[in-house]
Amino acid sequence: MKEFRNYQEFWPFYLTQHSKKSTRCWHFVGTSFVFVCIALAILNGNAWFILLAPVIAYSFAWVSHFFIEGNKPATFGHPFWSLRADFQMYFFILFGKLNAELSKLEELKKIAK
């Protein structure tokens, strides 16, 4: 697994590992279930829903990596940065800002060539 000095270096790599829109959609659905599980835990007063959240979220994410993207999830090598990046990607998608990030990544690739 590639080494990074900080999260700012990791974020572009994370985006490259989620290059297909369908992979990002599966991640978005999985992460949405995190919020559903938190809401269920609060509404039902049952903390077990909190334990279910990562199981559901990672199931969606990992299936997308293995069967759509065809790569190993970044969380295997960088679990904390991957978690942070997943939520960052989620909110960028939610608020319509991910395309701008993907455009920045394309510009970085052009400069690197």
MODELLER restraints for C-alpha pairs under 7 A, 6 or more apart:
rsr = mdl.restraints
at = mdl.atoms
rsr.add(forms.Gaussian(group=physical.xy_distance, feature=features.Distance(at['CA:1:A'], at['CA:77:A']), mean=5.97, stdev=0.5))
rsr.add(forms.Gaussian(group=physical.xy_distance, feature=features.Distance(at['CA:4:A'], at['CA:10:A']), mean=5.93, stdev=0.5))
rsr.add(forms.Gaussian(group=physical.xy_distance, feature=features.Distance(at['CA:7:A'], at['CA:81:A']), mean=6.48, stdev=0.5))
rsr.add(forms.Gaussian(group=physical.xy_distance, feature=features.Distance(at['CA:11:A'], at['CA:85:A']), mean=6.52, stdev=0.5))
rsr.add(forms.Gaussian(group=physical.xy_distance, feature=features.Distance(at['CA:12:A'], at['CA:105:A']), mean=6.33, stdev=0.5))
rsr.add(forms.Gaussian(group=physical.xy_distance, feature=features.Distance(at['CA:14:A'], at['CA:74:A']), mean=6.92, stdev=0.5))
rsr.add(forms.Gaussian(group=physical.xy_distance, feature=features.Distance(at['CA:18:A'], at['CA:24:A']), mean=6.06, stdev=0.5))
rsr.add(forms.Gaussian(group=physical.xy_distance, feature=features.Distance(at['CA:18:A'], at['CA:69:A']), mean=6.98, stdev=0.5))
rsr.add(forms.Gaussian(group=physical.xy_distance, feature=features.Distance(at['CA:20:A'], at['CA:69:A']), mean=6.51, stdev=0.5))
rsr.add(forms.Gaussian(group=physical.xy_distance, feature=features.Distance(at['CA:23:A'], at['CA:64:A']), mean=5.17, stdev=0.5))
rsr.add(forms.Gaussian(group=physical.xy_distance, feature=features.Distance(at['CA:23:A'], at['CA:65:A']), mean=6.80, stdev=0.5))
rsr.add(forms.Gaussian(group=physical.xy_distance, feature=features.Distance(at['CA:23:A'], at['CA:68:A']), mean=6.34, stdev=0.5))
rsr.add(forms.Gaussian(group=physical.xy_distance, feature=features.Distance(at['CA:23:A'], at['CA:69:A']), mean=6.32, stdev=0.5))
rsr.add(forms.Gaussian(group=physical.xy_distance, feature=features.Distance(at['CA:26:A'], at['CA:60:A']), mean=5.72, stdev=0.5))
rsr.add(forms.Gaussian(group=physical.xy_distance, feature=features.Distance(at['CA:26:A'], at['CA:61:A']), mean=6.11, stdev=0.5))
rsr.add(forms.Gaussian(group=physical.xy_distance, feature=features.Distance(at['CA:26:A'], at['CA:64:A']), mean=6.23, stdev=0.5))
rsr.add(forms.Gaussian(group=physical.xy_distance, feature=features.Distance(at['CA:27:A'], at['CA:60:A']), mean=6.19, stdev=0.5))
rsr.add(forms.Gaussian(group=physical.xy_distance, feature=features.Distance(at['CA:27:A'], at['CA:61:A']), mean=4.93, stdev=0.5))
rsr.add(forms.Gaussian(group=physical.xy_distance, feature=features.Distance(at['CA:28:A'], at['CA:90:A']), mean=5.69, stdev=0.5))
rsr.add(forms.Gaussian(group=physical.xy_distance, feature=features.Distance(at['CA:30:A'], at['CA:56:A']), mean=6.23, stdev=0.5))
rsr.add(forms.Gaussian(group=physical.xy_distance, feature=features.Distance(at['CA:30:A'], at['CA:57:A']), mean=3.95, stdev=0.5))
rsr.add(forms.Gaussian(group=physical.xy_distance, feature=features.Distance(at['CA:30:A'], at['CA:58:A']), mean=6.89, stdev=0.5))
rsr.add(forms.Gaussian(group=physical.xy_distance, feature=features.Distance(at['CA:30:A'], at['CA:60:A']), mean=5.14, stdev=0.5))
rsr.add(forms.Gaussian(group=physical.xy_distance, feature=features.Distance(at['CA:30:A'], at['CA:61:A']), mean=6.51, stdev=0.5))
rsr.add(forms.Gaussian(group=physical.xy_distance, feature=features.Distance(at['CA:31:A'], at['CA:57:A']), mean=5.30, stdev=0.5))
rsr.add(forms.Gaussian(group=physical.xy_distance, feature=features.Distance(at['CA:33:A'], at['CA:53:A']), mean=6.53, stdev=0.5))
rsr.add(forms.Gaussian(group=physical.xy_distance, feature=features.Distance(at['CA:33:A'], at['CA:56:A']), mean=6.84, stdev=0.5))
rsr.add(forms.Gaussian(group=physical.xy_distance, feature=features.Distance(at['CA:33:A'], at['CA:57:A']), mean=6.43, stdev=0.5))
rsr.add(forms.Gaussian(group=physical.xy_distance, feature=features.Distance(at['CA:34:A'], at['CA:53:A']), mean=4.70, stdev=0.5))
rsr.add(forms.Gaussian(group=physical.xy_distance, feature=features.Distance(at['CA:34:A'], at['CA:54:A']), mean=6.86, stdev=0.5))
rsr.add(forms.Gaussian(group=physical.xy_distance, feature=features.Distance(at['CA:34:A'], at['CA:57:A']), mean=6.45, stdev=0.5))
rsr.add(forms.Gaussian(group=physical.xy_distance, feature=features.Distance(at['CA:37:A'], at['CA:49:A']), mean=5.17, stdev=0.5))
rsr.add(forms.Gaussian(group=physical.xy_distance, feature=features.Distance(at['CA:37:A'], at['CA:50:A']), mean=5.86, stdev=0.5))
rsr.add(forms.Gaussian(group=physical.xy_distance, feature=features.Distance(at['CA:37:A'], at['CA:52:A']), mean=6.99, stdev=0.5))
rsr.add(forms.Gaussian(group=physical.xy_distance, feature=features.Distance(at['CA:37:A'], at['CA:53:A']), mean=5.55, stdev=0.5))
rsr.add(forms.Gaussian(group=physical.xy_distance, feature=features.Distance(at['CA:38:A'], at['CA:49:A']), mean=6.69, stdev=0.5))
rsr.add(forms.Gaussian(group=physical.xy_distance, feature=features.Distance(at['CA:38:A'], at['CA:50:A']), mean=5.81, stdev=0.5))
rsr.add(forms.Gaussian(group=physical.xy_distance, feature=features.Distance(at['CA:40:A'], at['CA:49:A']), mean=6.51, stdev=0.5))
rsr.add(forms.Gaussian(group=physical.xy_distance, feature=features.Distance(at['CA:41:A'], at['CA:47:A']), mean=5.21, stdev=0.5))
rsr.add(forms.Gaussian(group=physical.xy_distance, feature=features.Distance(at['CA:41:A'], at['CA:49:A']), mean=5.16, stdev=0.5))
rsr.add(forms.Gaussian(group=physical.xy_distance, feature=features.Distance(at['CA:41:A'], at['CA:50:A']), mean=6.33, stdev=0.5))
rsr.add(forms.Gaussian(group=physical.xy_distance, feature=features.Distance(at['CA:62:A'], at['CA:73:A']), mean=6.46, stdev=0.5))
rsr.add(forms.Gaussian(group=physical.xy_distance, feature=features.Distance(at['CA:65:A'], at['CA:71:A']), mean=5.45, stdev=0.5))
rsr.add(forms.Gaussian(group=physical.xy_distance, feature=features.Distance(at['CA:65:A'], at['CA:72:A']), mean=6.29, stdev=0.5))
rsr.add(forms.Gaussian(group=physical.xy_distance, feature=features.Distance(at['CA:65:A'], at['CA:73:A']), mean=6.07, stdev=0.5))
rsr.add(forms.Gaussian(group=physical.xy_distance, feature=features.Distance(at['CA:66:A'], at['CA:72:A']), mean=6.81, stdev=0.5))
rsr.add(forms.Gaussian(group=physical.xy_distance, feature=features.Distance(at['CA:74:A'], at['CA:82:A']), mean=6.18, stdev=0.5))
rsr.add(forms.Gaussian(group=physical.xy_distance, feature=features.Distance(at['CA:75:A'], at['CA:82:A']), mean=5.11, stdev=0.5))
rsr.add(forms.Gaussian(group=physical.xy_distance, feature=features.Distance(at['CA:89:A'], at['CA:98:A']), mean=6.87, stdev=0.5))
rsr.add(forms.Gaussian(group=physical.xy_distance, feature=features.Distance(at['CA:92:A'], at['CA:98:A']), mean=4.80, stdev=0.5))
